[in-house]
Amino acid sequence: MDETEFWELIDATREEAEGDPEEQADLLVERLTRLDPDSVLDYARHFEARFNRAYLWDLWGAAAVLFGGAGEETFDSFRCWLIGQGREVYEGAVHDPDALAELLGDFDVEIDGDGEEIGFAADEAYEQLTGGETPDLGIPMPGGEPSGTPFDLGDDEVLAARFPRLWERFGTA
């Protein structure tokens, strides 16, 4: 599976699920189990590389604006969800997290942003196909702190100044 096929699979399942991340995760598992185990591992590598690439202070701040605060687990789940939104939204957000103000339609904290199950789709599909756990993908995990300049994720003034468009649309103040 190459990068184009990865994004096509993400887009097709998101559209079929009508944006519901749980349904999208189920569809991903269903589609991945139609592939051979090596293709599932290719998908997993693409996903993991993008998950790690999105380990950025500014994206964490954007998640904090959208959720009214975001701890580590919320941020991890948000990054999975962000990948599930497709290449345009993902790349736009990684490049400029404040652009999420324009890239996102409505954002419902009860449904949107929670992509934990999307993050486990490849593992579930691989286990169904082989009966075993996903092997080490050979992709190093990001160490310690996210990339970028740290800031206080709990300070509304900092968030509003750093993400003016996102704050105007989704901020809590």
RAGIZI-V413204 format. One record per residue. N is the residue number from 1. RES is the residue in one letter. SS is DSSP state (H for helix, E for strand, L for the rest). PHI is phi as a letter, one per 40 degrees, with the letter a starting at -180 (* if undefined). PSI is psi in whole degrees, 0 to 359 (none if undefined). Layout:
<<N | RES | SS | PHI | PSI> <N | RES | SS | PHI | PSI>>
This chain:
<<1 | M | L | * | 126> <2 | D | L | c | 179> <3 | E | H | c | 319> <4 | T | H | c | 316> <5 | E | H | c | 323> <6 | F | H | d | 307> <7 | W | H | c | 326> <8 | E | H | c | 320> <9 | L | H | c | 317> <10 | I | H | d | 311> <11 | D | H | c | 315> <12 | A | H | c | 317> <13 | T | H | c | 324> <14 | R | H | c | 315> <15 | E | H | c | 316> <16 | E | H | c | 326> <17 | A | L | c | 358> <18 | E | L | f | 40> <19 | G | L | g | 357> <20 | D | L | c | 113> <21 | P | H | c | 327> <22 | E | H | c | 317> <23 | E | H | c | 320> <24 | Q | H | c | 318> <25 | A | H | c | 317> <26 | D | H | c | 317> <27 | L | H | c | 322> <28 | L | H | c | 314> <29 | V | H | c | 314> <30 | E | H | d | 314> <31 | R | H | c | 322> <32 | L | H | c | 327> <33 | T | L | c | 351> <34 | R | L | c | 351> <35 | L | L | c | 172> <36 | D | L | c | 159> <37 | P | H | d | 323> <38 | D | H | c | 323> <39 | S | H | c | 324> <40 | V | H | c | 320> <41 | L | H | c | 324> <42 | D | H | c | 313> <43 | Y | H | d | 313> <44 | A | H | c | 321> <45 | R | H | c | 317> <46 | H | H | c | 315> <47 | F | H | c | 311> <48 | E | H | c | 320> <49 | A | H | c | 320> <50 | R | H | c | 323> <51 | F | H | d | 313> <52 | N | H | c | 321> <53 | R | H | c | 329> <54 | A | L | c | 7> <55 | Y | L | c | 76> <56 | L | E | b | 140> <57 | W | H | d | 316> <58 | D | H | c | 325> <59 | L | H | c | 324> <60 | W | H | c | 320> <61 | G | H | c | 320> <62 | A | H | c | 318> <63 | A | H | c | 321> <64 | A | H | c | 323> <65 | V | H | c | 311> <66 | L | H | c | 323> <67 | F | H | c | 355> <68 | G | L | g | 33> <69 | G | L | h | 145> <70 | A | L | a | 115> <71 | G | L | c | 185> <72 | E | H | d | 313> <73 | E | H | c | 319> <74 | T | H | c | 318> <75 | F | H | c | 319> <76 | D | H | d | 313> <77 | S | H | c | 322> <78 | F | H | c | 318> <79 | R | H | c | 322> <80 | C | H | c | 314> <81 | W | H | c | 319> <82 | L | H | c | 318> <83 | I | H | c | 319> <84 | G | H | c | 345> <85 | Q | L | c | 351> <86 | G | L | h | 169> <87 | R | H | c | 314> <88 | E | H | c | 311> <89 | V | H | c | 315> <90 | Y | H | d | 305> <91 | E | H | c | 320> <92 | G | H | c | 318> <93 | A | H | c | 321> <94 | V | H | c | 320> <95 | H | H | c | 317> <96 | D | L | a | 91> <97 | P | H | d | 330> <98 | D | H | c | 338> <99 | A | H | c | 346> <100 | L | H | d | 335> <101 | A | H | d | 326> <102 | E | H | c | 331> <103 | L | H | c | 333> <104 | L | L | c | 144> <105 | G | L | c | 225> <106 | D | L | c | 153> <107 | F | L | b | 113> <108 | D | L | b | 113> <109 | V | L | c | 343> <110 | E | L | c | 335> <111 | I | L | b | 308> <112 | D | L | c | 156> <113 | G | L | g | 346> <114 | D | L | b | 92> <115 | G | L | b | 23> <116 | E | H | d | 315> <117 | E | H | c | 328> <118 | I | H | c | 321> <119 | G | H | c | 337> <120 | F | L | b | 3> <121 | A | H | d | 316> <122 | A | H | c | 319> <123 | D | H | c | 315> <124 | E | H | c | 316> <125 | A | H | c | 317> <126 | Y | H | c | 318> <127 | E | H | c | 320> <128 | Q | H | c | 322> <129 | L | H | c | 324> <130 | T | H | b | 341> <131 | G | L | g | 0> <132 | G | L | b | 173> <133 | E | L | c | 154> <134 | T | L | c | 128> <135 | P | L | c | 170> <136 | D | L | d | 129> <137 | L | L | c | 352> <138 | G | L | g | 18> <139 | I | L | b | 117> <140 | P | L | c | 140> <141 | M | L | c | 146> <142 | P | L | c | 142> <143 | G | L | c | 141> <144 | G | L | f | 244> <145 | E | L | c | 153> <146 | P | L | c | 162> <147 | S | E | c | 151> <148 | G | L | h | 189> <149 | T | L | c | 121> <150 | P | L | c | 150> <151 | F | L | a | 170> <152 | D | L | c | 106> <153 | L | L | c | 345> <154 | G | L | c | 5> <155 | D | L | b | 107> <156 | D | H | d | 324> <157 | E | H | c | 318> <158 | V | H | c | 314> <159 | L | H | c | 317> <160 | A | H | c | 322> <161 | A | H | c | 323> <162 | R | H | c | 330> <163 | F | L | b | 66> <164 | P | H | c | 318> <165 | R | H | c | 316> <166 | L | H | c | 318> <167 | W | H | c | 318> <168 | E | H | c | 322> <169 | R | H | c | 321> <170 | F | H | b | 355> <171 | G | L | c | 160> <172 | T | L | c | 352> <173 | A | L | c | none>>
